[in-house]
């Protein structure tokens, strides 16, 4: 079955006469979950209790492979009718999950927080009060404000701090914690930045702040992460790789997309592998053409493996699809090699230097590889849905809402 989103709502009790219009809650809180069935029930109960005097809705966007988290959400939703569940199948990443939640939200203000218990549910109410005191576009719960500790340790703390420093240096973000996963924004700001959001990776705040025509008026409040009540940390080197791609896209104003940047970075690593293997074959007195063939195959396989787990991990191939994808990637790269040779020769023939001709051919070949592999190897959601529709008797193509 192709990627899709299903909206599940519990039966709602009629709102009291004193309640505001159900379709216009004061705040919509989006919680993105991935295998957090142990923690999400307590988070929802605590958040609902803290927002008892605020007209609100809570939207849980669940990317878990099984239904345990969804069942935990629906158990609470039977008692808390302001809770909705969006169950996604075949897509992943906190940023895209947050966007999916906000797109379906009805609130005047839009918030996001984690579902593992590390964000204090009382932060949402505190941020609402901060927003009511002025007219900011954004209120951020910062782990690094006024010397507050992050609540992280070891490698996770180093990755987080490195991301904060890199975002500040490349984009000039004037936030103590642009990596924060808990913040509140006005609907006006979201609608202004929505067309430019990348939806890449797990650091949605950078995307939200850097996608505007101007920097948002922001207020910050201090916080520290609480001990995780369930689930596992999503902060790893792959998250850092996603962040670097996102920063590249925002720094170039979208000229270089995050995914293309990541694809090219993997290609550079493949070139290093290629040269290393070729050098080893030459040291072993192997014929150049044999060594070159081996080096090409190993480098392409390396690029495919890294792109599968990094660049296109939201469309990661497994099982039989993995081997079909590898063969299609070989075909795409061979086409890129042909374009590289023809373009380089053509540029050289019209007077370009060997260096310029070689670089031009390499760029055109890399662009071909990227777009061809995106269409054939890691197909877009619409392509998956179309193929699923042809293979199954009654599939759900594209997005469905129940």
Secondary structure by P-SEA (a helix, b strand, c coil): cccbbbbbbcccccccccccccccccbbbbbbbccccccaaaaaaaaaaaaccccbbbbbbbccccaaaaaaaaaaaaacccbbbbbbcccccaaaaaaaaaaacccccccccccccccccaaaaaaaaaaaacccccccccccccccccccccaaaaaaaaaaaaaaaaccccccccccccccccaaaaaaaccccccccccaaaaaaaccccccbbbbbbbbbcccccccccccaaaaaaaaaaaaaaaacccccaaaaaaaaaaaaaaaaaaaaaaaaaaacccaaaaaaaaaaaaaaaaaaaaaacccccccccaaaaaaaaaaaaaaaaaaaaaaaaaaaaaaaacccaaaaaaaaaaaaaaaaaaaaaacccccaaaaaaaaaacccccccccccc
